[in-house]
């Protein structure tokens, strides 16, 4: 009945298997689990159809795609690394 991240696919709104969508689904999942335990109605989850995909290819090289644009190179790896590190700092502050 409940799922989030790469294991979840919504037939009416399929999305790519991406960490971006998993991160966005987490808070909605947590809120709906609390609602279910309290016997309340579940809130629908509406996802954005836009996301930036950043793929680490190893050797400090990455590919980015989004909005019909594809970028690649070492500078994309540095950009992805910066984004990932900022996310992890925010995540650790929550715990």
PDB file of N, CA, C and O in Angstrom, chain B, residues numbered from 101:
ATOM      1  N   UNK B 101       0.810  -1.191   0.000  1.00  0.00           N
ATOM      2  CA  UNK B 101       0.000   0.000   0.000  1.00  0.00           C
ATOM      3  C   UNK B 101       0.860   1.264   0.000  1.00  0.00           C
ATOM      4  O   UNK B 101       0.461   2.283  -0.564  1.00  0.00           O
ATOM      5  N   UNK B 102       2.034   1.206   0.627  1.00  0.00           N
ATOM      6  CA  UNK B 102       2.906   2.378   0.676  1.00  0.00           C
ATOM      7  C   UNK B 102       4.256   2.042   0.058  1.00  0.00           C
ATOM      8  O   UNK B 102       4.804   0.964   0.286  1.00  0.00           O
ATOM      9  N   UNK B 103       4.779   2.968  -0.719  1.00  0.00           N
ATOM     10  CA  UNK B 103       6.108   2.791  -1.307  1.00  0.00           C
ATOM     11  C   UNK B 103       6.638   4.161  -1.716  1.00  0.00           C
ATOM     12  O   UNK B 103       5.872   5.096  -1.952  1.00  0.00           O
ATOM     13  N   UNK B 104       7.949   4.259  -1.793  1.00  0.00           N
ATOM     14  CA  UNK B 104       8.589   5.493  -2.255  1.00  0.00           C
ATOM     15  C   UNK B 104       9.923   5.129  -2.880  1.00  0.00           C
ATOM     16  O   UNK B 104      10.486   4.068  -2.611  1.00  0.00           O
ATOM     17  N   UNK B 105      10.411   6.012  -3.704  1.00  0.00           N
ATOM     18  CA  UNK B 105      11.728   5.818  -4.294  1.00  0.00           C
ATOM     19  C   UNK B 105      11.719   4.912  -5.501  1.00  0.00           C
ATOM     20  O   UNK B 105      10.718   4.808  -6.211  1.00  0.00           O
ATOM     21  N   UNK B 106      12.838   4.259  -5.726  1.00  0.00           N
ATOM     22  CA  UNK B 106      13.010   3.447  -6.932  1.00  0.00           C
ATOM     23  C   UNK B 106      12.124   2.215  -6.971  1.00  0.00           C
ATOM     24  O   UNK B 106      11.934   1.640  -8.043  1.00  0.00           O
ATOM     25  N   UNK B 107      11.572   1.786  -5.832  1.00  0.00           N
ATOM     26  CA  UNK B 107      10.708   0.597  -5.834  1.00  0.00           C
ATOM     27  C   UNK B 107       9.269   0.953  -6.182  1.00  0.00           C
ATOM     28  O   UNK B 107       8.445   0.059  -6.378  1.00  0.00           O
ATOM     29  N   UNK B 108       8.954   2.244  -6.263  1.00  0.00           N
ATOM     30  CA  UNK B 108       7.572   2.670  -6.483  1.00  0.00           C
ATOM     31  C   UNK B 108       7.348   3.136  -7.916  1.00  0.00           C
ATOM     32  O   UNK B 108       8.138   3.899  -8.471  1.00  0.00           O
ATOM     33  N   UNK B 109       6.262   2.662  -8.495  1.00  0.00           N
ATOM     34  CA  UNK B 109       5.836   3.154  -9.800  1.00  0.00           C
ATOM     35  C   UNK B 109       4.334   3.396  -9.730  1.00  0.00           C
ATOM     36  O   UNK B 109       3.572   2.512  -9.338  1.00  0.00           O
ATOM     37  N   UNK B 110       3.922   4.584 -10.107  1.00  0.00           N
ATOM     38  CA  UNK B 110       2.498   4.902 -10.152  1.00  0.00           C
ATOM     39  C   UNK B 110       2.032   4.770 -11.598  1.00  0.00           C
ATOM     40  O   UNK B 110       2.527   5.466 -12.484  1.00  0.00           O
ATOM     41  N   UNK B 111       1.096   3.888 -11.825  1.00  0.00           N
ATOM     42  CA  UNK B 111       0.615   3.617 -13.177  1.00  0.00           C
ATOM     43  C   UNK B 111       0.087   4.885 -13.824  1.00  0.00           C
ATOM     44  O   UNK B 111       0.329   5.125 -15.007  1.00  0.00           O
ATOM     45  N   UNK B 112      -0.639   5.708 -13.052  1.00  0.00           N
ATOM     46  CA  UNK B 112      -1.234   6.921 -13.617  1.00  0.00           C
ATOM     47  C   UNK B 112      -0.230   8.050 -13.827  1.00  0.00           C
ATOM     48  O   UNK B 112      -0.527   9.014 -14.533  1.00  0.00           O
ATOM     49  N   UNK B 113       0.949   7.944 -13.227  1.00  0.00           N
ATOM     50  CA  UNK B 113       1.951   9.002 -13.355  1.00  0.00           C
ATOM     51  C   UNK B 113       3.354   8.416 -13.248  1.00  0.00           C
ATOM     52  O   UNK B 113       4.062   8.705 -12.283  1.00  0.00           O
ATOM     53  N   UNK B 114       3.779   7.590 -14.226  1.00  0.00           N
ATOM     54  CA  UNK B 114       5.115   6.972 -14.125  1.00  0.00           C
ATOM     55  C   UNK B 114       6.223   8.022 -14.214  1.00  0.00           C
ATOM     56  O   UNK B 114       6.145   8.962 -15.005  1.00  0.00           O
ATOM     57  N   UNK B 115       7.246   7.844 -13.395  1.00  0.00           N
ATOM     58  CA  UNK B 115       8.401   8.730 -13.373  1.00  0.00           C
ATOM     59  C   UNK B 115       9.659   7.889 -13.523  1.00  0.00           C
ATOM     60  O   UNK B 115       9.652   6.696 -13.218  1.00  0.00           O
ATOM     61  N   UNK B 116      10.738   8.507 -13.991  1.00  0.00           N
ATOM     62  CA  UNK B 116      12.000   7.753 -14.069  1.00  0.00           C
ATOM     63  C   UNK B 116      12.455   7.305 -12.681  1.00  0.00           C
ATOM     64  O   UNK B 116      12.105   7.926 -11.677  1.00  0.00           O
ATOM     65  N   UNK B 117      13.220   6.246 -12.630  1.00  0.00           N
ATOM     66  CA  UNK B 117      13.802   5.783 -11.368  1.00  0.00           C
ATOM     67  C   UNK B 117      14.971   6.704 -11.062  1.00  0.00           C
ATOM     68  O   UNK B 117      16.050   6.581 -11.641  1.00  0.00           O
ATOM     69  N   UNK B 118      14.737   7.626 -10.142  1.00  0.00           N
ATOM     70  CA  UNK B 118      15.710   8.673  -9.873  1.00  0.00           C
ATOM     71  C   UNK B 118      15.686   9.049  -8.399  1.00  0.00           C
ATOM     72  O   UNK B 118      14.628   9.093  -7.772  1.00  0.00           O
ATOM     73  N   UNK B 119      16.858   9.316  -7.861  1.00  0.00           N
ATOM     74  CA  UNK B 119      16.951   9.774  -6.481  1.00  0.00           C
ATOM     75  C   UNK B 119      16.208  11.063  -6.242  1.00  0.00           C
ATOM     76  O   UNK B 119      15.717  11.304  -5.140  1.00  0.00           O
ATOM     77  N   UNK B 120      16.119  11.897  -7.265  1.00  0.00           N
ATOM     78  CA  UNK B 120      15.394  13.162  -7.135  1.00  0.00           C
ATOM     79  C   UNK B 120      13.940  12.898  -6.756  1.00  0.00           C
ATOM     80  O   UNK B 120      13.409  13.532  -5.844  1.00  0.00           O
ATOM     81  N   UNK B 121      13.302  11.970  -7.448  1.00  0.00           N
ATOM     82  CA  UNK B 121      11.909  11.665  -7.154  1.00  0.00           C
ATOM     83  C   UNK B 121      11.778  10.966  -5.806  1.00  0.00           C
ATOM     84  O   UNK B 121      10.807  11.199  -5.085  1.00  0.00           O
ATOM     85  N   UNK B 122      12.732  10.117  -5.454  1.00  0.00           N
ATOM     86  CA  UNK B 122      12.690   9.439  -4.161  1.00  0.00           C
ATOM     87  C   UNK B 122      12.755  10.444  -3.020  1.00  0.00           C
ATOM     88  O   UNK B 122      12.010  10.323  -2.047  1.00  0.00           O
ATOM     89  N   UNK B 123      13.623  11.422  -3.124  1.00  0.00           N
ATOM     90  CA  UNK B 123      13.754  12.441  -2.076  1.00  0.00           C
ATOM     91  C   UNK B 123      12.467  13.241  -1.950  1.00  0.00           C
ATOM     92  O   UNK B 123      12.049  13.573  -0.841  1.00  0.00           O
ATOM     93  N   UNK B 124      11.839  13.552  -3.070  1.00  0.00           N
ATOM     94  CA  UNK B 124      10.589  14.309  -3.041  1.00  0.00           C
ATOM     95  C   UNK B 124       9.446  13.497  -2.450  1.00  0.00           C
ATOM     96  O   UNK B 124       8.540  14.062  -1.839  1.00  0.00           O
ATOM     97  N   UNK B 125       9.476  12.181  -2.623  1.00  0.00           N
ATOM     98  CA  UNK B 125       8.396  11.335  -2.137  1.00  0.00           C
ATOM     99  C   UNK B 125       8.478  11.083  -0.628  1.00  0.00           C
ATOM    100  O   UNK B 125       7.460  10.813   0.010  1.00  0.00           O
ATOM    101  N   UNK B 126       9.668  11.168  -0.062  1.00  0.00           N
ATOM    102  CA  UNK B 126       9.859  10.837   1.350  1.00  0.00           C
ATOM    103  C   UNK B 126       8.954  11.577   2.309  1.00  0.00           C
ATOM    104  O   UNK B 126       8.264  10.929   3.096  1.00  0.00           O
ATOM    105  N   UNK B 127       8.917  12.915   2.287  1.00  0.00           N
ATOM    106  CA  UNK B 127       8.052  13.640   3.224  1.00  0.00           C
ATOM    107  C   UNK B 127       6.567  13.306   3.041  1.00  0.00           C
ATOM    108  O   UNK B 127       5.830  13.213   4.023  1.00  0.00           O
ATOM    109  N   UNK B 128       6.128  13.126   1.799  1.00  0.00           N
ATOM    110  CA  UNK B 128       4.726  12.770   1.557  1.00  0.00           C
ATOM    111  C   UNK B 128       4.419  11.378   2.114  1.00  0.00           C
ATOM    112  O   UNK B 128       3.353  11.153   2.687  1.00  0.00           O
ATOM    113  N   UNK B 129       5.354  10.457   1.943  1.00  0.00           N
ATOM    114  CA  UNK B 129       5.176   9.116   2.489  1.00  0.00           C
ATOM    115  C   UNK B 129       5.072   9.166   4.014  1.00  0.00           C
ATOM    116  O   UNK B 129       4.179   8.550   4.596  1.00  0.00           O
ATOM    117  N   UNK B 130       5.975   9.892   4.655  1.00  0.00           N
ATOM    118  CA  UNK B 130       5.959   9.987   6.121  1.00  0.00           C
ATOM    119  C   UNK B 130       4.644  10.588   6.618  1.00  0.00           C
ATOM    120  O   UNK B 130       4.059  10.105   7.588  1.00  0.00           O
ATOM    121  N   UNK B 131       4.188  11.643   5.947  1.00  0.00           N
ATOM    122  CA  UNK B 131       2.930  12.280   6.351  1.00  0.00           C
ATOM    123  C   UNK B 131       1.753  11.329   6.178  1.00  0.00           C
ATOM    124  O   UNK B 131       0.872  11.273   7.036  1.00  0.00           O
ATOM    125  N   UNK B 132       1.729  10.585   5.087  1.00  0.00           N
ATOM    126  CA  UNK B 132       0.624   9.651   4.869  1.00  0.00           C
ATOM    127  C   UNK B 132       0.676   8.452   5.809  1.00  0.00           C
ATOM    128  O   UNK B 132      -0.370   7.920   6.180  1.00  0.00           O
ATOM    129  N   UNK B 133       1.851   8.024   6.195  1.00  0.00           N
ATOM    130  CA  UNK B 133       1.944   6.959   7.197  1.00  0.00           C
ATOM    131  C   UNK B 133       1.362   7.437   8.528  1.00  0.00           C
ATOM    132  O   UNK B 133       0.649   6.692   9.200  1.00  0.00           O
ATOM    133  N   UNK B 134       1.670   8.687   8.909  1.00  0.00           N
ATOM    134  CA  UNK B 134       1.092   9.243  10.141  1.00  0.00           C
ATOM    135  C   UNK B 134      -0.423   9.345  10.020  1.00  0.00           C
ATOM    136  O   UNK B 134      -1.144   9.038  10.969  1.00  0.00           O
ATOM    137  N   UNK B 135      -0.912   9.779   8.851  1.00  0.00           N
ATOM    138  CA  UNK B 135      -2.363   9.873   8.645  1.00  0.00           C
ATOM    139  C   UNK B 135      -3.024   8.495   8.751  1.00  0.00           C
ATOM    140  O   UNK B 135      -4.071   8.346   9.380  1.00  0.00           O
ATOM    141  N   UNK B 136      -2.405   7.504   8.136  1.00  0.00           N
ATOM    142  CA  UNK B 136      -2.975   6.155   8.172  1.00  0.00           C
ATOM    143  C   UNK B 136      -3.047   5.634   9.603  1.00  0.00           C
ATOM    144  O   UNK B 136      -4.050   5.041  10.000  1.00  0.00           O
ATOM    145  N   UNK B 137      -1.999   5.851  10.369  1.00  0.00           N
ATOM    146  CA  UNK B 137      -1.992   5.395  11.762  1.00  0.00           C
ATOM    147  C   UNK B 137      -3.031   6.124  12.608  1.00  0.00           C
ATOM    148  O   UNK B 137      -3.551   5.566  13.574  1.00  0.00           O
ATOM    149  N   UNK B 138      -3.331   7.362  12.246  1.00  0.00           N
ATOM    150  CA  UNK B 138      -4.329   8.150  12.982  1.00  0.00           C
ATOM    151  C   UNK B 138      -5.742   7.916  12.447  1.00  0.00           C
ATOM    152  O   UNK B 138      -6.705   8.487  12.961  1.00  0.00           O
ATOM    153  N   UNK B 139      -5.866   7.078  11.415  1.00  0.00           N
ATOM    154  CA  UNK B 139      -7.177   6.810  10.846  1.00  0.00           C
ATOM    155  C   UNK B 139      -7.705   7.947   9.981  1.00  0.00           C
ATOM    156  O   UNK B 139      -8.909   8.039   9.743  1.00  0.00           O
ATOM    157  N   UNK B 140      -6.819   8.806   9.513  1.00  0.00           N
ATOM    158  CA  UNK B 140      -7.218   9.952   8.693  1.00  0.00           C
ATOM    159  C   UNK B 140      -7.098   9.607   7.211  1.00  0.00           C
ATOM    160  O   UNK B 140      -6.442   8.636   6.833  1.00  0.00           O
ATOM    161  N   UNK B 141      -7.748  10.424   6.384  1.00  0.00           N
ATOM    162  CA  UNK B 141      -7.664  10.246   4.932  1.00  0.00           C
ATOM    163  C   UNK B 141      -6.253  10.561   4.452  1.00  0.00           C
ATOM    164  O   UNK B 141      -5.595  11.462   4.972  1.00  0.00           O
ATOM    165  N   UNK B 142      -5.801   9.817   3.467  1.00  0.00           N
ATOM    166  CA  UNK B 142      -4.469  10.043   2.906  1.00  0.00           C
ATOM    167  C   UNK B 142      -4.490  11.237   1.962  1.00  0.00           C
ATOM    168  O   UNK B 142      -5.493  11.504   1.300  1.00  0.00           O
ATOM    169  N   UNK B 143      -3.375  11.948   1.908  1.00  0.00           N
ATOM    170  CA  UNK B 143      -3.234  13.092   0.998  1.00  0.00           C
ATOM    171  C   UNK B 143      -2.619  12.605  -0.306  1.00  0.00           C
ATOM    172  O   UNK B 143      -1.668  11.824  -0.286  1.00  0.00           O
ATOM    173  N   UNK B 144      -3.147  13.054  -1.434  1.00  0.00           N
ATOM    174  CA  UNK B 144      -2.546  12.640  -2.704  1.00  0.00           C
ATOM    175  C   UNK B 144      -1.156  13.236  -2.866  1.00  0.00           C
ATOM    176  O   UNK B 144      -0.884  14.341  -2.397  1.00  0.00           O
ATOM    177  N   UNK B 145      -0.287  12.503  -3.527  1.00  0.00           N
ATOM    178  CA  UNK B 145       1.055  13.001  -3.821  1.00  0.00           C
ATOM    179  C   UNK B 145       1.104  13.435  -5.271  1.00  0.00           C
ATOM    180  O   UNK B 145       0.803  12.653  -6.173  1.00  0.00           O
ATOM    181  N   UNK B 146       1.480  14.671  -5.489  1.00  0.00           N
ATOM    182  CA  UNK B 146       1.611  15.212  -6.843  1.00  0.00           C
ATOM    183  C   UNK B 146       3.078  15.539  -7.056  1.00  0.00           C
ATOM    184  O   UNK B 146       3.646  16.361  -6.337  1.00  0.00           O
ATOM    185  N   UNK B 147       3.682  14.907  -8.028  1.00  0.00           N
ATOM    186  CA  UNK B 147       5.096  15.121  -8.294  1.00  0.00           C
ATOM    187  C   UNK B 147       5.293  16.075  -9.465  1.00  0.00           C
ATOM    188  O   UNK B 147       4.419  16.224 -10.320  1.00  0.00           O
ATOM    189  N   UNK B 148       6.418  16.696  -9.485  1.00  0.00           N
ATOM    190  CA  UNK B 148       6.786  17.553 -10.605  1.00  0.00           C
ATOM    191  C   UNK B 148       7.214  16.670 -11.769  1.00  0.00           C
ATOM    192  O   UNK B 148       7.800  15.606 -11.570  1.00  0.00           O
ATOM    193  N   UNK B 149       6.923  17.112 -12.961  1.00  0.00           N
ATOM    194  CA  UNK B 149       7.357  16.346 -14.131  1.00  0.00           C
ATOM    195  C   UNK B 149       8.774  16.723 -14.547  1.00  0.00           C
ATOM    196  O   UNK B 149       9.333  16.137 -15.474  1.00  0.00           O
ATOM    197  N   UNK B 150       9.351  17.702 -13.856  1.00  0.00           N
ATOM    198  CA  UNK B 150      10.696  18.175 -14.203  1.00  0.00           C
ATOM    199  C   UNK B 150      11.700  17.743 -13.145  1.00  0.00           C
ATOM    200  O   UNK B 150      11.430  17.803 -11.945  1.00  0.00           O
ATOM    201  N   UNK B 151      12.849  17.311 -13.608  1.00  0.00           N
ATOM    202  CA  UNK B 151      13.929  16.961 -12.693  1.00  0.00           C
ATOM    203  C   UNK B 151      15.245  16.984 -13.454  1.00  0.00           C
ATOM    204  O   UNK B 151      15.302  16.688 -14.647  1.00  0.00           O
ATOM    205  N   UNK B 152      16.272  17.332 -12.753  1.00  0.00           N
ATOM    206  CA  UNK B 152      17.622  17.287 -13.307  1.00  0.00           C
ATOM    207  C   UNK B 152      18.219  15.934 -12.954  1.00  0.00           C
ATOM    208  O   UNK B 152      18.242  15.551 -11.784  1.00  0.00           O
ATOM    209  N   UNK B 153      18.696  15.217 -13.944  1.00  0.00           N
ATOM    210  CA  UNK B 153      19.357  13.935 -13.713  1.00  0.00           C
ATOM    211  C   UNK B 153      20.857  14.148 -13.809  1.00  0.00           C
ATOM    212  O   UNK B 153      21.356  14.659 -14.812  1.00  0.00           O
ATOM    213  N   UNK B 154      21.576  13.756 -12.762  1.00  0.00           N
ATOM    214  CA  UNK B 154      23.033  13.844 -12.728  1.00  0.00           C
ATOM    215  C   UNK B 154      23.581  12.446 -12.495  1.00  0.00           C
ATOM    216  O   UNK B 154      23.285  11.819 -11.478  1.00  0.00           O
ATOM    217  N   UNK B 155      24.373  11.961 -13.427  1.00  0.00           N
ATOM    218  CA  UNK B 155      24.898  10.598 -13.371  1.00  0.00           C
ATOM    219  C   UNK B 155      26.411  10.630 -13.264  1.00  0.00           C
ATOM    220  O   UNK B 155      27.096  11.137 -14.152  1.00  0.00           O
ATOM    221  N   UNK B 156      26.931  10.082 -12.166  1.00  0.00           N
ATOM    222  CA  UNK B 156      28.369   9.973 -11.969  1.00  0.00           C
ATOM    223  C   UNK B 156      28.863   8.797 -12.806  1.00  0.00           C
ATOM    224  O   UNK B 156      28.395   7.671 -12.639  1.00  0.00           O
ATOM    225  N   UNK B 157      29.800   9.057 -13.698  1.00  0.00           N
ATOM    226  CA  UNK B 157      30.317   8.010 -14.594  1.00  0.00           C
ATOM    227  C   UNK B 157      31.668   7.479 -14.134  1.00  0.00           C
ATOM    228  O   UNK B 157      32.276   6.664 -14.828  1.00  0.00           O
ATOM    229  N   UNK B 158      32.146   7.924 -12.983  1.00  0.00           N
ATOM    230  CA  UNK B 158      33.448   7.504 -12.498  1.00  0.00           C
ATOM    231  C   UNK B 158      34.549   8.398 -13.027  1.00  0.00           C
ATOM    232  O   UNK B 158      34.332   9.179 -13.953  1.00  0.00           O
ATOM    233  N   UNK B 159      35.716   8.288 -12.446  1.00  0.00           N
ATOM    234  CA  UNK B 159      36.883   9.082 -12.841  1.00  0.00           C
ATOM    235  C   UNK B 159      36.581  10.575 -12.906  1.00  0.00           C
ATOM    236  O   UNK B 159      37.057  11.290 -13.788  1.00  0.00           O
ATOM    237  N   UNK B 160      35.780  11.021 -11.950  1.00  0.00           N
ATOM    238  CA  UNK B 160      35.417  12.452 -11.855  1.00  0.00           C
ATOM    239  C   UNK B 160      34.848  12.993 -13.162  1.00  0.00           C
ATOM    240  O   UNK B 160      35.219  14.067 -13.637  1.00  0.00           O
ATOM    241  N   UNK B 161      33.938  12.210 -13.720  1.00  0.00           N
ATOM    242  CA  UNK B 161      33.266  12.581 -14.965  1.00  0.00           C
ATOM    243  C   UNK B 161      31.779  12.310 -14.751  1.00  0.00           C
ATOM    244  O   UNK B 161      31.415  11.274 -14.196  1.00  0.00           O
ATOM    245  N   UNK B 162      30.922  13.225 -15.184  1.00  0.00           N
ATOM    246  CA  UNK B 162      29.488  13.035 -14.994  1.00  0.00           C
ATOM    247  C   UNK B 162      28.712  13.567 -16.187  1.00  0.00           C
ATOM    248  O   UNK B 162      29.223  14.340 -16.998  1.00  0.00           O
ATOM    249  N   UNK B 163      27.466  13.131 -16.269  1.00  0.00           N
ATOM    250  CA  UNK B 163      26.541  13.560 -17.314  1.00  0.00           C
ATOM    251  C   UNK B 163      25.311  14.144 -16.632  1.00  0.00           C
ATOM    252  O   UNK B 163      24.817  13.591 -15.649  1.00  0.00           O
ATOM    253  N   UNK B 164      24.821  15.257 -17.152  1.00  0.00           N
ATOM    254  CA  UNK B 164      23.603  15.892 -16.649  1.00  0.00           C
ATOM    255  C   UNK B 164      22.596  15.978 -17.780  1.00  0.00           C
ATOM    256  O   UNK B 164      22.955  16.246 -18.927  1.00  0.00           O
ATOM    257  N   UNK B 165      21.327  15.747 -17.449  1.00  0.00           N
ATOM    258  CA  UNK B 165      20.286  15.923 -18.457  1.00  0.00           C
ATOM    259  C   UNK B 165      19.025  16.444 -17.795  1.00  0.00           C
ATOM    260  O   UNK B 165      18.697  16.092 -16.662  1.00  0.00           O
ATOM    261  N   UNK B 166      18.342  17.276 -18.519  1.00  0.00           N
ATOM    262  CA  UNK B 166      17.089  17.835 -18.037  1.00  0.00           C
ATOM    263  C   UNK B 166      16.564  18.859 -19.012  1.00  0.00           C
ATOM    264  O   UNK B 166      17.331  19.635 -19.581  1.00  0.00           O
ATOM    265  N   UNK B 167      15.269  18.866 -19.204  1.00  0.00           N
ATOM    266  CA  UNK B 167      14.671  19.840 -20.100  1.00  0.00           C
ATOM    267  C   UNK B 167      15.156  19.742 -21.534  1.00  0.00           C
ATOM    268  O   UNK B 167      15.183  20.740 -22.255  1.00  0.00           O
ATOM    269  N   UNK B 168      15.540  18.543 -21.950  1.00  0.00           N
ATOM    270  CA  UNK B 168      16.014  18.354 -23.315  1.00  0.00           C
ATOM    271  C   UNK B 168      17.458  18.753 -23.547  1.00  0.00           C
ATOM    272  O   UNK B 168      17.927  18.757 -24.685  1.00  0.00           O
ATOM    273  N   UNK B 169      18.169  19.088 -22.476  1.00  0.00           N
ATOM    274  CA  UNK B 169      19.574  19.495 -22.580  1.00  0.00           C
ATOM    275  C   UNK B 169      20.441  18.430 -21.922  1.00  0.00           C
ATOM    276  O   UNK B 169      20.100  17.911 -20.860  1.00  0.00           O
ATOM    277  N   UNK B 170      21.559  18.109 -22.557  1.00  0.00           N
ATOM    278  CA  UNK B 170      22.518  17.154 -22.002  1.00  0.00           C
ATOM    279  C   UNK B 170      23.873  17.839 -21.916  1.00  0.00           C
ATOM    280  O   UNK B 170      24.337  18.453 -22.877  1.00  0.00           O
ATOM    281  N   UNK B 171      24.500  17.725 -20.747  1.00  0.00           N
ATOM    282  CA  UNK B 171      25.833  18.295 -20.514  1.00  0.00           C
ATOM    283  C   UNK B 171      26.729  17.187 -19.972  1.00  0.00           C
ATOM    284  O   UNK B 171      26.241  16.239 -19.357  1.00  0.00           O
ATOM    285  N   UNK B 172      28.032  17.300 -20.196  1.00  0.00           N
ATOM    286  CA  UNK B 172      28.938  16.269 -19.715  1.00  0.00           C
ATOM    287  C   UNK B 172      30.305  16.856 -19.426  1.00  0.00           C
ATOM    288  O   UNK B 172      30.662  17.924 -19.922  1.00  0.00           O
ATOM    289  N   UNK B 173      31.057  16.138 -18.618  1.00  0.00           N
ATOM    290  CA  UNK B 173      32.434  16.524 -18.382  1.00  0.00           C
ATOM    291  C   UNK B 173      32.823  16.511 -16.919  1.00  0.00           C
ATOM    292  O   UNK B 173      32.025  16.186 -16.040  1.00  0.00           O
ATOM    293  N   UNK B 174      34.084  16.876 -16.683  1.00  0.00           N
ATOM    294  CA  UNK B 174      34.597  16.936 -15.312  1.00  0.00           C
ATOM    295  C   UNK B 174      33.897  18.029 -14.518  1.00  0.00           C
ATOM    296  O   UNK B 174      33.641  17.866 -13.325  1.00  0.00           O
ATOM    297  N   UNK B 175      33.584  19.151 -15.181  1.00  0.00           N
ATOM    298  CA  UNK B 175      32.922  20.240 -14.471  1.00  0.00           C
ATOM    299  C   UNK B 175      31.524  19.823 -14.008  1.00  0.00           C
ATOM    300  O   UNK B 175      31.049  20.298 -12.977  1.00  0.00           O
ATOM    301  N   UNK B 176      30.859  18.933 -14.766  1.00  0.00           N
ATOM    302  CA  UNK B 176      29.551  18.427 -14.345  1.00  0.00           C
ATOM    303  C   UNK B 176      29.725  17.547 -13.104  1.00  0.00           C
ATOM    304  O   UNK B 176      28.882  17.569 -12.207  1.00  0.00           O
ATOM    305  N   UNK B 177      30.813  16.775 -13.048  1.00  0.00           N
ATOM    306  CA  UNK B 177      31.089  15.968 -11.861  1.00  0.00           C
ATOM    307  C   UNK B 177      31.265  16.870 -10.634  1.00  0.00           C
ATOM    308  O   UNK B 177      30.726  16.576  -9.567  1.00  0.00           O
ATOM    309  N   UNK B 178      32.016  17.963 -10.783  1.00  0.00           N
ATOM    310  CA  UNK B 178      32.212  18.884  -9.666  1.00  0.00           C
ATOM    311  C   UNK B 178      30.885  19.501  -9.235  1.00  0.00           C
ATOM    312  O   UNK B 178      30.633  19.671  -8.042  1.00  0.00           O
ATOM    313  N   UNK B 179      30.044  19.833 -10.200  1.00  0.00           N
ATOM    314  CA  UNK B 179      28.724  20.384  -9.905  1.00  0.00           C
ATOM    315  C   UNK B 179      27.886  19.356  -9.137  1.00  0.00           C
ATOM    316  O   UNK B 179      27.268  19.692  -8.127  1.00  0.00           O
ATOM    317  N   UNK B 180      27.864  18.097  -9.615  1.00  0.00           N
ATOM    318  CA  UNK B 180      27.123  17.035  -8.941  1.00  0.00           C
ATOM    319  C   UNK B 180      27.666  16.806  -7.534  1.00  0.00           C
ATOM    320  O   UNK B 180      26.893  16.647  -6.590  1.00  0.00           O
ATOM    321  N   UNK B 181      28.965  16.787  -7.391  1.00  0.00           N
ATOM    322  CA  UNK B 181      29.579  16.588  -6.077  1.00  0.00           C
ATOM    323  C   UNK B 181      29.155  17.694  -5.117  1.00  0.00           C
ATOM    324  O   UNK B 181      28.844  17.421  -3.957  1.00  0.00           O
ATOM    325  N   UNK B 182      29.140  18.939  -5.589  1.00  0.00           N
ATOM    326  CA  UNK B 182      28.725  20.080  -4.766  1.00  0.00           C
ATOM    327  C   UNK B 182      27.263  19.918  -4.339  1.00  0.00           C
ATOM    328  O   UNK B 182      26.937  20.126  -3.170  1.00  0.00           O
ATOM    329  N   UNK B 183      26.383  19.549  -5.272  1.00  0.00           N
ATOM    330  CA  UNK B 183      24.964  19.351  -4.959  1.00  0.00           C
ATOM    331  C   UNK B 183      24.801  18.217  -3.954  1.00  0.00           C
ATOM    332  O   UNK B 183      24.061  18.357  -2.980  1.00  0.00           O
ATOM    333  N   UNK B 184      25.480  17.098  -4.177  1.00  0.00           N
ATOM    334  CA  UNK B 184      25.366  15.944  -3.284  1.00  0.00           C
ATOM    335  C   UNK B 184      25.852  16.283  -1.873  1.00  0.00           C
ATOM    336  O   UNK B 184      25.221  15.894  -0.891  1.00  0.00           O
ATOM    337  N   UNK B 185      26.953  16.994  -1.771  1.00  0.00           N
ATOM    338  CA  UNK B 185      27.478  17.348  -0.447  1.00  0.00           C
ATOM    339  C   UNK B 185      26.535  18.299   0.292  1.00  0.00           C
ATOM    340  O   UNK B 185      26.345  18.163   1.501  1.00  0.00           O
ATOM    341  N   UNK B 186      25.949  19.250  -0.418  1.00  0.00           N
ATOM    342  CA  UNK B 186      24.972  20.160   0.205  1.00  0.00           C
ATOM    343  C   UNK B 186      23.761  19.389   0.704  1.00  0.00           C
ATOM    344  O   UNK B 186      23.257  19.658   1.795  1.00  0.00           O
ATOM    345  N   UNK B 187      23.290  18.426  -0.094  1.00  0.00           N
ATOM    346  CA  UNK B 187      22.149  17.613   0.322  1.00  0.00           C
ATOM    347  C   UNK B 187      22.482  16.834   1.590  1.00  0.00           C
ATOM    348  O   UNK B 187      21.681  16.799   2.524  1.00  0.00           O
ATOM    349  N   UNK B 188      23.651  16.212   1.628  1.00  0.00           N
ATOM    350  CA  UNK B 188      24.024  15.408   2.788  1.00  0.00           C
ATOM    351  C   UNK B 188      24.149  16.251   4.051  1.00  0.00           C
ATOM    352  O   UNK B 188      23.797  15.790   5.136  1.00  0.00           O
ATOM    353  N   UNK B 189      24.643  17.475   3.926  1.00  0.00           N
ATOM    354  CA  UNK B 189      24.717  18.354   5.098  1.00  0.00           C
ATOM    355  C   UNK B 189      23.305  18.651   5.607  1.00  0.00           C
ATOM    356  O   UNK B 189      23.056  18.616   6.812  1.00  0.00           O
ATOM    357  N   UNK B 190      22.392  18.940   4.695  1.00  0.00           N
ATOM    358  CA  UNK B 190      21.005  19.193   5.094  1.00  0.00           C
ATOM    359  C   UNK B 190      20.385  17.955   5.727  1.00  0.00           C
ATOM    360  O   UNK B 190      19.668  18.064   6.721  1.00  0.00           O
ATOM    361  N   UNK B 191      20.653  16.780   5.164  1.00  0.00           N
ATOM    362  CA  UNK B 191      20.108  15.543   5.689  1.00  0.00           C
ATOM    363  C   UNK B 191      20.622  15.284   7.105  1.00  0.00           C
ATOM    364  O   UNK B 191      19.844  14.910   7.983  1.00  0.00           O
ATOM    365  N   UNK B 192      21.892  15.475   7.332  1.00  0.00           N
ATOM    366  CA  UNK B 192      22.461  15.225   8.654  1.00  0.00           C
ATOM    367  C   UNK B 192      21.945  16.212   9.684  1.00  0.00           C
ATOM    368  O   UNK B 192      21.843  15.872  10.863  1.00  0.00           O
ATOM    369  N   UNK B 193      21.622  17.413   9.269  1.00  0.00           N
ATOM    370  CA  UNK B 193      21.059  18.400  10.208  1.00  0.00           C
ATOM    371  C   UNK B 193      19.668  17.987  10.681  1.00  0.00           C
ATOM    372  O   UNK B 193      19.250  18.371  11.773  1.00  0.00           O
ATOM    373  N   UNK B 194      18.948  17.210   9.873  1.00  0.00           N
ATOM    374  CA  UNK B 194      17.608  16.768  10.251  1.00  0.00           C
ATOM    375  C   UNK B 194      17.644  15.674  11.295  1.00  0.00           C
ATOM    376  O   UNK B 194      16.681  15.500  12.042  1.00  0.00           O
ATOM    377  N   UNK B 195      18.736  14.934  11.361  1.00  0.00           N
ATOM    378  CA  UNK B 195      18.804  13.795  12.298  1.00  0.00           C
ATOM    379  C   UNK B 195      19.454  14.180  13.594  1.00  0.00           C
ATOM    380  O   UNK B 195      19.590  13.345  14.489  1.00  0.00           O
TER     381      UNK B 195
END
